[in-house]
Structure formats: structure tokens, C-alpha cells
Amino acid sequence: MFNLIHPKLVTLAETEGYTEIVDFLEDYAQGGVVPAICMAPDCDHTADLEPDQRAGFCEACGRPSMKSGLVIAGMI
Ligand SMILES: [Zn+2]
């Protein structure tokens, strides 16, 4: 089931310049590199990572908590 209202997904889309999460997901659904965001509550670091990334290393807080937008949305 898709989750298009996850707070981190909203933050990620806004960081990338999107006001609509659906537009963000459509643009990156077929991409080889997808914006990801750190899932730690006190960190909103973003980076471009693999579409299926679920535990990427965050360069801001040092935790393996980077998730791609497609994963957060439940599309992968
Ligand atoms: Zn972080």
C-alpha cells in the first residue's frame, strides 16, 4: 500500500522542489538514481541514492538510516 503522506516523504519532495508528492514520485519512478532522506527523527539530510536503498549511510548523522523516496512511499 502506498504511503504518500509520510512526513519524511513530504520533506524530501519539498527539498527537491515539489509541492505534490505524486509529481515527485512520477519523475523518479523510472530513475536509476532517486532522492533519499535520512529517517532519523532529528535529521533531514538528503542525497541521491539507488531506488531500492533502505539503509544507506547518512553523511550528516553517521547512521545507516537513508531511505529512497520510492521505498518510503511503498512503491518498492
Ligand atoms: Zn541523518
N, CA, C, O and the ligand as a Tripos MOL2 file, in Angstrom:
@<TRIPOS>MOLECULE
protein
  305   303    77     0     0
PROTEIN
NO_CHARGES

@<TRIPOS>ATOM
      1 N           0.8450   -1.2000    0.0000 N.3       1 MET1
      2 CA          0.0000    0.0000    0.0000 C.3       1 MET1
      3 C           0.8860    1.2570    0.0000 C.2       1 MET1
      4 O           1.8720    1.3210    0.7340 O.2       1 MET1
      5 N           0.5440    2.2220   -0.7980 N.am      2 PHE2
      6 CA          1.3460    3.4330   -0.8880 C.3       2 PHE2
      7 C           1.1380    4.3090    0.3460 C.2       2 PHE2
      8 O           0.0580    4.3430    0.9350 O.2       2 PHE2
      9 N           2.1830    4.9990    0.7100 N.am      3 ASN3
     10 CA          2.1060    5.9360    1.8180 C.3       3 ASN3
     11 C           2.6100    7.2790    1.3260 C.2       3 ASN3
     12 O           3.8110    7.5500    1.3450 O.2       3 ASN3
     13 N           1.6810    8.1200    0.8850 N.am      4 LEU4
     14 CA          2.0790    9.3830    0.2680 C.3       4 LEU4
     15 C           2.0170   10.5520    1.2320 C.2       4 LEU4
     16 O           2.1890   11.7010    0.8270 O.2       4 LEU4
     17 N           1.7710   10.2700    2.5120 N.am      5 ILE5
     18 CA          1.7050   11.3730    3.4790 C.3       5 ILE5
     19 C           2.7510   11.2120    4.5800 C.2       5 ILE5
     20 O           2.6930   11.8970    5.6010 O.2       5 ILE5
     21 N           3.7050   10.3090    4.3710 N.am      6 HIS6
     22 CA          4.7660   10.1630    5.3590 C.3       6 HIS6
     23 C           5.5110   11.4980    5.5000 C.2       6 HIS6
     24 O           5.9080   12.0970    4.5010 O.2       6 HIS6
     25 N           5.6990   11.9630    6.7480 N.am      7 PRO7
     26 CA          6.3430   13.2830    6.9450 C.3       7 PRO7
     27 C           7.7010   13.3920    6.2760 C.2       7 PRO7
     28 O           8.0490   14.4530    5.7580 O.2       7 PRO7
     29 N           8.4740   12.3140    6.2780 N.am      8 LYS8
     30 CA          9.7940   12.3620    5.6480 C.3       8 LYS8
     31 C           9.6690   12.4630    4.1340 C.2       8 LYS8
     32 O          10.4910   13.1020    3.4770 O.2       8 LYS8
     33 N           8.6510   11.8400    3.5910 N.am      9 LEU9
     34 CA          8.4270   11.9130    2.1490 C.3       9 LEU9
     35 C           8.0260   13.3250    1.7460 C.2       9 LEU9
     36 O           8.4550   13.8340    0.7110 O.2       9 LEU9
     37 N           7.2020   13.9460    2.5730 N.am     10 VAL10
     38 CA          6.7870   15.3280    2.3200 C.3      10 VAL10
     39 C           8.0100   16.2440    2.3460 C.2      10 VAL10
     40 O           8.1830   17.0870    1.4660 O.2      10 VAL10
     41 N           8.8520   16.0710    3.3580 N.am     11 THR11
     42 CA         10.0630   16.8800    3.4830 C.3      11 THR11
     43 C          10.9820   16.6770    2.2960 C.2      11 THR11
     44 O          11.5480   17.6330    1.7660 O.2      11 THR11
     45 N          11.1310   15.4210    1.8770 N.am     12 LEU12
     46 CA         12.0170   15.1000    0.7640 C.3      12 LEU12
     47 C          11.5230   15.7360   -0.5280 C.2      12 LEU12
     48 O          12.3060   16.3290   -1.2710 O.2      12 LEU12
     49 N          10.2320   15.6140   -0.7970 N.am     13 ALA13
     50 CA          9.6620   16.1950   -2.0120 C.3      13 ALA13
     51 C           9.8260   17.7150   -2.0110 C.2      13 ALA13
     52 O          10.1590   18.3120   -3.0350 O.2      13 ALA13
     53 N           9.5890   18.3330   -0.8550 N.am     14 GLU14
     54 CA          9.7190   19.7880   -0.7640 C.3      14 GLU14
     55 C          11.1720   20.2080   -0.9670 C.2      14 GLU14
     56 O          11.4440   21.2220   -1.6100 O.2      14 GLU14
     57 N          12.1000   19.4320   -0.4220 N.am     15 THR15
     58 CA         13.5190   19.7320   -0.5820 C.3      15 THR15
     59 C          13.9090   19.6870   -2.0470 C.2      15 THR15
     60 O          14.7640   20.4510   -2.4960 O.2      15 THR15
     61 N          13.2700   18.7750   -2.8000 N.am     16 GLU16
     62 CA         13.5670   18.6210   -4.2220 C.3      16 GLU16
     63 C          12.7860   19.6140   -5.0820 C.2      16 GLU16
     64 O          12.9330   19.6270   -6.3040 O.2      16 GLU16
     65 N          11.9590   20.4410   -4.4490 N.am     17 GLY17
     66 CA         11.2520   21.4800   -5.1730 C.3      17 GLY17
     67 C           9.8600   21.1060   -5.6440 C.2      17 GLY17
     68 O           9.2840   21.7860   -6.4930 O.2      17 GLY17
     69 N           9.3210   20.0350   -5.1010 N.am     18 TYR18
     70 CA          7.9760   19.5960   -5.4950 C.3      18 TYR18
     71 C           6.9500   19.9950   -4.4470 C.2      18 TYR18
     72 O           7.2090   19.9020   -3.2470 O.2      18 TYR18
     73 N           5.7970   20.4360   -4.8980 N.am     19 THR19
     74 CA          4.7080   20.6990   -3.9690 C.3      19 THR19
     75 C           3.7650   19.5020   -3.9140 C.2      19 THR19
     76 O           3.0320   19.3300   -2.9400 O.2      19 THR19
     77 N           3.7820   18.6760   -4.9560 N.am     20 GLU20
     78 CA          2.9420   17.4840   -4.9880 C.3      20 GLU20
     79 C           3.8240   16.2420   -4.9500 C.2      20 GLU20
     80 O           4.7040   16.0670   -5.7940 O.2      20 GLU20
     81 N           3.5810   15.3830   -3.9630 N.am     21 ILE21
     82 CA          4.3880   14.1690   -3.8340 C.3      21 ILE21
     83 C           4.2050   13.2600   -5.0500 C.2      21 ILE21
     84 O           5.1410   12.5800   -5.4700 O.2      21 ILE21
     85 N           3.0070   13.2530   -5.6040 N.am     22 VAL22
     86 CA          2.7560   12.4090   -6.7740 C.3      22 VAL22
     87 C           3.6670   12.8100   -7.9320 C.2      22 VAL22
     88 O           4.1760   11.9450   -8.6450 O.2      22 VAL22
     89 N           3.8770   14.1150   -8.1250 N.am     23 ASP23
     90 CA          4.7640   14.5820   -9.1970 C.3      23 ASP23
     91 C           6.2000   14.1270   -8.9510 C.2      23 ASP23
     92 O           6.9050   13.7110   -9.8700 O.2      23 ASP23
     93 N           6.6080   14.2160   -7.7030 N.am     24 PHE24
     94 CA          7.9520   13.7680   -7.3240 C.3      24 PHE24
     95 C           8.1300   12.2960   -7.6600 C.2      24 PHE24
     96 O           9.1310   11.9100   -8.2640 O.2      24 PHE24
     97 N           7.1560   11.4650   -7.2680 N.am     25 LEU25
     98 CA          7.2640   10.0240   -7.4890 C.3      25 LEU25
     99 C           7.2220    9.6800   -8.9790 C.2      25 LEU25
    100 O           7.9370    8.7860   -9.4320 O.2      25 LEU25
    101 N           6.3920   10.3850   -9.7310 N.am     26 GLU26
    102 CA          6.3010   10.1090  -11.1710 C.3      26 GLU26
    103 C           7.6220   10.4190  -11.8680 C.2      26 GLU26
    104 O           8.0460    9.6960  -12.7710 O.2      26 GLU26
    105 N           8.2710   11.5110  -11.4340 N.am     27 ASP27
    106 CA          9.5240   11.8990  -12.0760 C.3      27 ASP27
    107 C          10.6500   10.9030  -11.7970 C.2      27 ASP27
    108 O          11.5550   10.7330  -12.6140 O.2      27 ASP27
    109 N          10.5870   10.2470  -10.6390 N.am     28 TYR28
    110 CA         11.7020    9.3820  -10.2500 C.3      28 TYR28
    111 C          11.3720    7.8960  -10.3050 C.2      28 TYR28
    112 O          12.2360    7.0640  -10.0300 O.2      28 TYR28
    113 N          10.1360    7.5480  -10.6560 N.am     29 ALA29
    114 CA          9.7190    6.1460  -10.6220 C.3      29 ALA29
    115 C          10.5820    5.2630  -11.5110 C.2      29 ALA29
    116 O          10.8020    4.0940  -11.1970 O.2      29 ALA29
    117 N          11.0790    5.8190  -12.6310 N.am     30 GLN30
    118 CA         11.8760    5.0280  -13.5600 C.3      30 GLN30
    119 C          13.3590    5.3630  -13.4670 C.2      30 GLN30
    120 O          14.1560    4.8940  -14.2790 O.2      30 GLN30
    121 N          13.7260    6.1680  -12.4840 N.am     31 GLY31
    122 CA         15.0920    6.6540  -12.4170 C.3      31 GLY31
    123 C          16.0770    5.6350  -11.8910 C.2      31 GLY31
    124 O          15.7170    4.7300  -11.1380 O.2      31 GLY31
    125 N          17.3370    5.7960  -12.3000 N.am     32 GLY32
    126 CA         18.3980    4.9450  -11.7770 C.3      32 GLY32
    127 C          18.9600    5.4900  -10.4830 C.2      32 GLY32
    128 O          19.5980    4.7710   -9.7150 O.2      32 GLY32
    129 N          18.7190    6.7680  -10.2510 N.am     33 VAL33
    130 CA         19.1370    7.4280   -9.0160 C.3      33 VAL33
    131 C          17.9480    8.2280   -8.5010 C.2      33 VAL33
    132 O          17.2900    8.9470   -9.2530 O.2      33 VAL33
    133 N          17.6880    8.0880   -7.2060 N.am     34 VAL34
    134 CA         16.4770    8.6600   -6.6200 C.3      34 VAL34
    135 C          16.8470    9.4370   -5.3510 C.2      34 VAL34
    136 O          17.7170    9.0050   -4.5940 O.2      34 VAL34
    137 N          16.2010   10.5650   -5.1190 N.am     35 PRO35
    138 CA         16.4720   11.2830   -3.8730 C.3      35 PRO35
    139 C          16.0980   10.4270   -2.6600 C.2      35 PRO35
    140 O          15.0490    9.7820   -2.6340 O.2      35 PRO35
    141 N          16.9680   10.4370   -1.6720 N.am     36 ALA36
    142 CA         16.7470    9.7030   -0.4330 C.3      36 ALA36
    143 C          16.8520   10.6750    0.7280 C.2      36 ALA36
    144 O          17.4590   11.7400    0.6100 O.2      36 ALA36
    145 N          16.2500   10.2950    1.8610 N.am     37 ILE37
    146 CA         16.2980   11.1570    3.0450 C.3      37 ILE37
    147 C          16.6140   10.3180    4.2720 C.2      37 ILE37
    148 O          16.2490    9.1450    4.3500 O.2      37 ILE37
    149 N          17.2950   10.9320    5.2250 N.am     38 CYS38
    150 CA         17.6130   10.2510    6.4850 C.3      38 CYS38
    151 C          16.3470   10.1270    7.3220 C.2      38 CYS38
    152 O          15.6220   11.1030    7.5140 O.2      38 CYS38
    153 N          16.0840    8.9200    7.8190 N.am     39 MET39
    154 CA         14.8500    8.6730    8.5710 C.3      39 MET39
    155 C          14.9820    8.9890   10.0610 C.2      39 MET39
    156 O          14.0010    8.8880   10.7980 O.2      39 MET39
    157 N          16.1740    9.3700   10.5140 N.am     40 ALA40
    158 CA         16.3430    9.7190   11.9280 C.3      40 ALA40
    159 C          15.4790   10.9340   12.2630 C.2      40 ALA40
    160 O          15.4040   11.8760   11.4750 O.2      40 ALA40
    161 N          14.8280   10.9180   13.4230 N.am     41 PRO41
    162 CA         13.8910   11.9930   13.7810 C.3      41 PRO41
    163 C          14.5310   13.3780   13.8050 C.2      41 PRO41
    164 O          13.8620   14.3730   13.5280 O.2      41 PRO41
    165 N          15.8220   13.4500   14.1340 N.am     42 ASP42
    166 CA         16.4730   14.7490   14.2930 C.3      42 ASP42
    167 C          17.3370   15.1120   13.0940 C.2      42 ASP42
    168 O          18.1800   16.0040   13.1860 O.2      42 ASP42
    169 N          17.1400   14.4340   11.9780 N.am     43 CYS43
    170 CA         17.9910   14.6510   10.8140 C.3      43 CYS43
    171 C          17.1580   14.5850    9.5420 C.2      43 CYS43
    172 O          16.3640   13.6620    9.3620 O.2      43 CYS43
    173 N          17.3380   15.5600    8.6620 N.am     44 ASP44
    174 CA         16.6130   15.5700    7.3840 C.3      44 ASP44
    175 C          17.5870   15.6300    6.2180 C.2      44 ASP44
    176 O          17.2900   16.2420    5.1920 O.2      44 ASP44
    177 N          18.7390   15.0050    6.3640 N.am     45 HIS45
    178 CA         19.7450   15.0150    5.3050 C.3      45 HIS45
    179 C          19.2140   14.2810    4.0750 C.2      45 HIS45
    180 O          18.5800   13.2330    4.1980 O.2      45 HIS45
    181 N          19.4720   14.8320    2.8930 N.am     46 THR46
    182 CA         19.0490   14.1870    1.6560 C.3      46 THR46
    183 C          20.2500   13.9320    0.7650 C.2      46 THR46
    184 O          21.2570   14.6360    0.8390 O.2      46 THR46
    185 N          20.1300   12.9090   -0.0840 N.am     47 ALA47
    186 CA         21.1800   12.5670   -1.0390 C.3      47 ALA47
    187 C          20.5570   11.7210   -2.1400 C.2      47 ALA47
    188 O          19.4920   11.1320   -1.9580 O.2      47 ALA47
    189 N          21.2350   11.6680   -3.2850 N.am     48 ASP48
    190 CA         20.7480   10.8330   -4.3830 C.3      48 ASP48
    191 C          21.3350    9.4340   -4.2520 C.2      48 ASP48
    192 O          22.5540    9.2650   -4.2850 O.2      48 ASP48
    193 N          20.4720    8.4300   -4.1040 N.am     49 LEU49
    194 CA         20.9160    7.0550   -3.8990 C.3      49 LEU49
    195 C          20.1650    6.1050   -4.8210 C.2      49 LEU49
    196 O          19.3440    6.5310   -5.6340 O.2      49 LEU49
    197 N          20.4560    4.8050   -4.6860 N.am     50 GLU50
    198 CA         19.7880    3.8040   -5.5040 C.3      50 GLU50
    199 C          18.2840    3.7930   -5.1600 C.2      50 GLU50
    200 O          17.9000    4.0740   -4.0250 O.2      50 GLU50
    201 N          17.4460    3.4670   -6.1480 N.am     51 PRO51
    202 CA         15.9850    3.4930   -5.9180 C.3      51 PRO51
    203 C          15.5260    2.5740   -4.7870 C.2      51 PRO51
    204 O          14.5420    2.8750   -4.1120 O.2      51 PRO51
    205 N          16.2350    1.4430   -4.5700 N.am     52 ASP52
    206 CA         15.7850    0.4920   -3.5440 C.3      52 ASP52
    207 C          16.5690    0.6160   -2.2430 C.2      52 ASP52
    208 O          16.5620   -0.2990   -1.4190 O.2      52 ASP52
    209 N          17.2370    1.7370   -2.0600 N.am     53 GLN53
    210 CA         18.0370    1.9220   -0.8410 C.3      53 GLN53
    211 C          17.1410    2.0200    0.4020 C.2      53 GLN53
    212 O          16.1970    2.8090    0.4360 O.2      53 GLN53
    213 N          17.4550    1.1970    1.4360 N.am     54 ARG54
    214 CA         16.6730    1.2140    2.6740 C.3      54 ARG54
    215 C          17.5180    1.5300    3.8970 C.2      54 ARG54
    216 O          16.9780    1.8830    4.9450 O.2      54 ARG54
    217 N          18.8160    1.4110    3.7800 N.am     55 ALA55
    218 CA         19.6780    1.5950    4.9480 C.3      55 ALA55
    219 C          20.9970    2.2350    4.5340 C.2      55 ALA55
    220 O          22.0770    1.7680    4.8970 O.2      55 ALA55
    221 N          20.8820    3.3120    3.7670 N.am     56 GLY56
    222 CA         22.0810    3.9930    3.3040 C.3      56 GLY56
    223 C          22.7410    4.7930    4.4180 C.2      56 GLY56
    224 O          22.0840    5.2250    5.3640 O.2      56 GLY56
    225 N          24.0430    4.9810    4.2900 N.am     57 PHE57
    226 CA         24.7960    5.7310    5.2910 C.3      57 PHE57
    227 C          24.5010    7.2250    5.1720 C.2      57 PHE57
    228 O          24.6080    7.8110    4.0950 O.2      57 PHE57
    229 N          24.1320    7.8220    6.2930 N.am     58 CYS58
    230 CA         23.8520    9.2650    6.3090 C.3      58 CYS58
    231 C          25.1380   10.0170    6.6100 C.2      58 CYS58
    232 O          25.7730    9.7860    7.6390 O.2      58 CYS58
    233 N          25.5250   10.9240    5.7040 N.am     59 GLU59
    234 CA         26.7550   11.6730    5.8940 C.3      59 GLU59
    235 C          26.6010   12.7670    6.9410 C.2      59 GLU59
    236 O          27.5950   13.3220    7.4100 O.2      59 GLU59
    237 N          25.3700   13.0790    7.3080 N.am     60 ALA60
    238 CA         25.1380   14.1420    8.2910 C.3      60 ALA60
    239 C          25.1720   13.6130    9.7200 C.2      60 ALA60
    240 O          25.7790   14.2410   10.5870 O.2      60 ALA60
    241 N          24.5380   12.4800    9.9850 N.am     61 CYS61
    242 CA         24.4650   11.9890   11.3650 C.3      61 CYS61
    243 C          25.1840   10.6520   11.5500 C.2      61 CYS61
    244 O          25.2730   10.1600   12.6750 O.2      61 CYS61
    245 N          25.6930   10.0590   10.4800 N.am     62 GLY62
    246 CA         26.5000    8.8510   10.6080 C.3      62 GLY62
    247 C          25.7240    7.5700   10.8140 C.2      62 GLY62
    248 O          26.3250    6.5260   11.0690 O.2      62 GLY62
    249 N          24.3950    7.6170   10.7120 N.am     63 ARG63
    250 CA         23.6030    6.4040   10.9090 C.3      63 ARG63
    251 C          23.2170    5.7800    9.5620 C.2      63 ARG63
    252 O          23.1370    6.4780    8.5510 O.2      63 ARG63
    253 N          22.9810    4.4770    9.5570 N.am     64 PRO64
    254 CA         22.5700    3.8110    8.3080 C.3      64 PRO64
    255 C          21.0670    3.9610    8.1100 C.2      64 PRO64
    256 O          20.3290    2.9760    8.0890 O.2      64 PRO64
    257 N          20.6270    5.2020    7.9650 N.am     65 SER65
    258 CA         19.1860    5.4730    8.0050 C.3      65 SER65
    259 C          18.6640    6.1970    6.7780 C.2      65 SER65
    260 O          17.5840    6.7850    6.8260 O.2      65 SER65
    261 N          19.4150    6.1680    5.6670 N.am     66 MET66
    262 CA         18.9390    6.8100    4.4490 C.3      66 MET66
    263 C          18.0030    5.8720    3.6910 C.2      66 MET66
    264 O          18.3440    4.7230    3.4100 O.2      66 MET66
    265 N          16.8170    6.3850    3.3670 N.am     67 LYS67
    266 CA         15.8540    5.6080    2.5770 C.3      67 LYS67
    267 C          15.4700    6.3940    1.3430 C.2      67 LYS67
    268 O          15.2840    7.6090    1.4040 O.2      67 LYS67
    269 N          15.3500    5.6980    0.2130 N.am     68 SER68
    270 CA         14.9380    6.3910   -1.0080 C.3      68 SER68
    271 C          13.4560    6.7670   -0.9210 C.2      68 SER68
    272 O          12.6720    6.1300   -0.2170 O.2      68 SER68
    273 N          13.1060    7.8040   -1.6470 N.am     69 GLY69
    274 CA         11.7090    8.2620   -1.6430 C.3      69 GLY69
    275 C          10.7490    7.1820   -2.1100 C.2      69 GLY69
    276 O           9.6160    7.1040   -1.6360 O.2      69 GLY69
    277 N          11.2040    6.3460   -3.0440 N.am     70 LEU70
    278 CA         10.3200    5.2920   -3.5550 C.3      70 LEU70
    279 C          10.0610    4.2330   -2.4880 C.2      70 LEU70
    280 O           8.9630    3.6820   -2.4100 O.2      70 LEU70
    281 N          11.0710    3.9510   -1.6680 N.am     71 VAL71
    282 CA         10.8970    2.9890   -0.5820 C.3      71 VAL71
    283 C           9.9460    3.5430    0.4750 C.2      71 VAL71
    284 O           9.0540    2.8420    0.9540 O.2      71 VAL71
    285 N          10.1460    4.7940    0.8270 N.am     72 ILE72
    286 CA          9.2740    5.4090    1.8360 C.3      72 ILE72
    287 C           7.8260    5.3920    1.3540 C.2      72 ILE72
    288 O           6.9070    5.1610    2.1400 O.2      72 ILE72
    289 N           7.6280    5.6340    0.0720 N.am     73 ALA73
    290 CA          6.2800    5.6850   -0.4760 C.3      73 ALA73
    291 C           5.6470    4.3110   -0.6070 C.2      73 ALA73
    292 O           4.4430    4.1940   -0.8340 O.2      73 ALA73
    293 N           6.4660    3.2620   -0.4620 N.am     74 GLY74
    294 CA          5.9220    1.9070   -0.6080 C.3      74 GLY74
    295 C           5.8390    1.4450   -2.0440 C.2      74 GLY74
    296 O           5.1450    0.4730   -2.3440 O.2      74 GLY74
    297 N           6.5490    2.1390   -2.9540 N.am     75 MET75
    298 CA          6.4990    1.7650   -4.3730 C.3      75 MET75
    299 C           7.4870    0.6560   -4.7000 C.2      75 MET75
    300 O           7.3990    0.0300   -5.7560 O.2      75 MET75
    301 N           8.4330    0.4120   -3.7860 N.am     76 ILE76
    302 CA          9.3990   -0.6770   -3.9800 C.3      76 ILE76
    303 C           9.3190   -1.6120   -2.7920 C.2      76 ILE76
    304 O          10.0440   -2.6050   -2.7380 O.2      76 ILE76
    305 ZN         20.9950   11.5430    9.2360 Zn       77 ZN77
@<TRIPOS>BOND
     1     1     2 1
     2     2     3 1
     3     3     4 2
     4     3     5 am
     5     5     6 1
     6     6     7 1
     7     7     8 2
     8     7     9 am
     9     9    10 1
    10    10    11 1
    11    11    12 2
    12    11    13 am
    13    13    14 1
    14    14    15 1
    15    15    16 2
    16    15    17 am
    17    17    18 1
    18    18    19 1
    19    19    20 2
    20    19    21 am
    21    21    22 1
    22    22    23 1
    23    23    24 2
    24    23    25 am
    25    25    26 1
    26    26    27 1
    27    27    28 2
    28    27    29 am
    29    29    30 1
    30    30    31 1
    31    31    32 2
    32    31    33 am
    33    33    34 1
    34    34    35 1
    35    35    36 2
    36    35    37 am
    37    37    38 1
    38    38    39 1
    39    39    40 2
    40    39    41 am
    41    41    42 1
    42    42    43 1
    43    43    44 2
    44    43    45 am
    45    45    46 1
    46    46    47 1
    47    47    48 2
    48    47    49 am
    49    49    50 1
    50    50    51 1
    51    51    52 2
    52    51    53 am
    53    53    54 1
    54    54    55 1
    55    55    56 2
    56    55    57 am
    57    57    58 1
    58    58    59 1
    59    59    60 2
    60    59    61 am
    61    61    62 1
    62    62    63 1
    63    63    64 2
    64    63    65 am
    65    65    66 1
    66    66    67 1
    67    67    68 2
    68    67    69 am
    69    69    70 1
    70    70    71 1
    71    71    72 2
    72    71    73 am
    73    73    74 1
    74    74    75 1
    75    75    76 2
    76    75    77 am
    77    77    78 1
    78    78    79 1
    79    79    80 2
    80    79    81 am
    81    81    82 1
    82    82    83 1
    83    83    84 2
    84    83    85 am
    85    85    86 1
    86    86    87 1
    87    87    88 2
    88    87    89 am
    89    89    90 1
    90    90    91 1
    91    91    92 2
    92    91    93 am
    93    93    94 1
    94    94    95 1
    95    95    96 2
    96    95    97 am
    97    97    98 1
    98    98    99 1
    99    99   100 2
   100    99   101 am
   101   101   102 1
   102   102   103 1
   103   103   104 2
   104   103   105 am
   105   105   106 1
   106   106   107 1
   107   107   108 2
   108   107   109 am
   109   109   110 1
   110   110   111 1
   111   111   112 2
   112   111   113 am
   113   113   114 1
   114   114   115 1
   115   115   116 2
   116   115   117 am
   117   117   118 1
   118   118   119 1
   119   119   120 2
   120   119   121 am
   121   121   122 1
   122   122   123 1
   123   123   124 2
   124   123   125 am
   125   125   126 1
   126   126   127 1
   127   127   128 2
   128   127   129 am
   129   129   130 1
   130   130   131 1
   131   131   132 2
   132   131   133 am
   133   133   134 1
   134   134   135 1
   135   135   136 2
   136   135   137 am
   137   137   138 1
   138   138   139 1
   139   139   140 2
   140   139   141 am
   141   141   142 1
   142   142   143 1
   143   143   144 2
   144   143   145 am
   145   145   146 1
   146   146   147 1
   147   147   148 2
   148   147   149 am
   149   149   150 1
   150   150   151 1
   151   151   152 2
   152   151   153 am
   153   153   154 1
   154   154   155 1
   155   155   156 2
   156   155   157 am
   157   157   158 1
   158   158   159 1
   159   159   160 2
   160   159   161 am
   161   161   162 1
   162   162   163 1
   163   163   164 2
   164   163   165 am
   165   165   166 1
   166   166   167 1
   167   167   168 2
   168   167   169 am
   169   169   170 1
   170   170   171 1
   171   171   172 2
   172   171   173 am
   173   173   174 1
   174   174   175 1
   175   175   176 2
   176   175   177 am
   177   177   178 1
   178   178   179 1
   179   179   180 2
   180   179   181 am
   181   181   182 1
   182   182   183 1
   183   183   184 2
   184   183   185 am
   185   185   186 1
   186   186   187 1
   187   187   188 2
   188   187   189 am
   189   189   190 1
   190   190   191 1
   191   191   192 2
   192   191   193 am
   193   193   194 1
   194   194   195 1
   195   195   196 2
   196   195   197 am
   197   197   198 1
   198   198   199 1
   199   199   200 2
   200   199   201 am
   201   201   202 1
   202   202   203 1
   203   203   204 2
   204   203   205 am
   205   205   206 1
   206   206   207 1
   207   207   208 2
   208   207   209 am
   209   209   210 1
   210   210   211 1
   211   211   212 2
   212   211   213 am
   213   213   214 1
   214   214   215 1
   215   215   216 2
   216   215   217 am
   217   217   218 1
   218   218   219 1
   219   219   220 2
   220   219   221 am
   221   221   222 1
   222   222   223 1
   223   223   224 2
   224   223   225 am
   225   225   226 1
   226   226   227 1
   227   227   228 2
   228   227   229 am
   229   229   230 1
   230   230   231 1
   231   231   232 2
   232   231   233 am
   233   233   234 1
   234   234   235 1
   235   235   236 2
   236   235   237 am
   237   237   238 1
   238   238   239 1
   239   239   240 2
   240   239   241 am
   241   241   242 1
   242   242   243 1
   243   243   244 2
   244   243   245 am
   245   245   246 1
   246   246   247 1
   247   247   248 2
   248   247   249 am
   249   249   250 1
   250   250   251 1
   251   251   252 2
   252   251   253 am
   253   253   254 1
   254   254   255 1
   255   255   256 2
   256   255   257 am
   257   257   258 1
   258   258   259 1
   259   259   260 2
   260   259   261 am
   261   261   262 1
   262   262   263 1
   263   263   264 2
   264   263   265 am
   265   265   266 1
   266   266   267 1
   267   267   268 2
   268   267   269 am
   269   269   270 1
   270   270   271 1
   271   271   272 2
   272   271   273 am
   273   273   274 1
   274   274   275 1
   275   275   276 2
   276   275   277 am
   277   277   278 1
   278   278   279 1
   279   279   280 2
   280   279   281 am
   281   281   282 1
   282   282   283 1
   283   283   284 2
   284   283   285 am
   285   285   286 1
   286   286   287 1
   287   287   288 2
   288   287   289 am
   289   289   290 1
   290   290   291 1
   291   291   292 2
   292   291   293 am
   293   293   294 1
   294   294   295 1
   295   295   296 2
   296   295   297 am
   297   297   298 1
   298   298   299 1
   299   299   300 2
   300   299   301 am
   301   301   302 1
   302   302   303 1
   303   303   304 2
@<TRIPOS>SUBSTRUCTURE
     1 MET1         2 RESIDUE 1 A MET
     2 PHE2         6 RESIDUE 1 A PHE
     3 ASN3        10 RESIDUE 1 A ASN
     4 LEU4        14 RESIDUE 1 A LEU
     5 ILE5        18 RESIDUE 1 A ILE
     6 HIS6        22 RESIDUE 1 A HIS
     7 PRO7        26 RESIDUE 1 A PRO
     8 LYS8        30 RESIDUE 1 A LYS
     9 LEU9        34 RESIDUE 1 A LEU
    10 VAL10       38 RESIDUE 1 A VAL
    11 THR11       42 RESIDUE 1 A THR
    12 LEU12       46 RESIDUE 1 A LEU
    13 ALA13       50 RESIDUE 1 A ALA
    14 GLU14       54 RESIDUE 1 A GLU
    15 THR15       58 RESIDUE 1 A THR
    16 GLU16       62 RESIDUE 1 A GLU
    17 GLY17       66 RESIDUE 1 A GLY
    18 TYR18       70 RESIDUE 1 A TYR
    19 THR19       74 RESIDUE 1 A THR
    20 GLU20       78 RESIDUE 1 A GLU
    21 ILE21       82 RESIDUE 1 A ILE
    22 VAL22       86 RESIDUE 1 A VAL
    23 ASP23       90 RESIDUE 1 A ASP
    24 PHE24       94 RESIDUE 1 A PHE
    25 LEU25       98 RESIDUE 1 A LEU
    26 GLU26      102 RESIDUE 1 A GLU
    27 ASP27      106 RESIDUE 1 A ASP
    28 TYR28      110 RESIDUE 1 A TYR
    29 ALA29      114 RESIDUE 1 A ALA
    30 GLN30      118 RESIDUE 1 A GLN
    31 GLY31      122 RESIDUE 1 A GLY
    32 GLY32      126 RESIDUE 1 A GLY
    33 VAL33      130 RESIDUE 1 A VAL
    34 VAL34      134 RESIDUE 1 A VAL
    35 PRO35      138 RESIDUE 1 A PRO
    36 ALA36      142 RESIDUE 1 A ALA
    37 ILE37      146 RESIDUE 1 A ILE
    38 CYS38      150 RESIDUE 1 A CYS
    39 MET39      154 RESIDUE 1 A MET
    40 ALA40      158 RESIDUE 1 A ALA
    41 PRO41      162 RESIDUE 1 A PRO
    42 ASP42      166 RESIDUE 1 A ASP
    43 CYS43      170 RESIDUE 1 A CYS
    44 ASP44      174 RESIDUE 1 A ASP
    45 HIS45      178 RESIDUE 1 A HIS
    46 THR46      182 RESIDUE 1 A THR
    47 ALA47      186 RESIDUE 1 A ALA
    48 ASP48      190 RESIDUE 1 A ASP
    49 LEU49      194 RESIDUE 1 A LEU
    50 GLU50      198 RESIDUE 1 A GLU
    51 PRO51      202 RESIDUE 1 A PRO
    52 ASP52      206 RESIDUE 1 A ASP
    53 GLN53      210 RESIDUE 1 A GLN
    54 ARG54      214 RESIDUE 1 A ARG
    55 ALA55      218 RESIDUE 1 A ALA
    56 GLY56      222 RESIDUE 1 A GLY
    57 PHE57      226 RESIDUE 1 A PHE
    58 CYS58      230 RESIDUE 1 A CYS
    59 GLU59      234 RESIDUE 1 A GLU
    60 ALA60      238 RESIDUE 1 A ALA
    61 CYS61      242 RESIDUE 1 A CYS
    62 GLY62      246 RESIDUE 1 A GLY
    63 ARG63      250 RESIDUE 1 A ARG
    64 PRO64      254 RESIDUE 1 A PRO
    65 SER65      258 RESIDUE 1 A SER
    66 MET66      262 RESIDUE 1 A MET
    67 LYS67      266 RESIDUE 1 A LYS
    68 SER68      270 RESIDUE 1 A SER
    69 GLY69      274 RESIDUE 1 A GLY
    70 LEU70      278 RESIDUE 1 A LEU
    71 VAL71      282 RESIDUE 1 A VAL
    72 ILE72      286 RESIDUE 1 A ILE
    73 ALA73      290 RESIDUE 1 A ALA
    74 GLY74      294 RESIDUE 1 A GLY
    75 MET75      298 RESIDUE 1 A MET
    76 ILE76      302 RESIDUE 1 A ILE
    77 ZN77       305 GROUP 0 **** ****
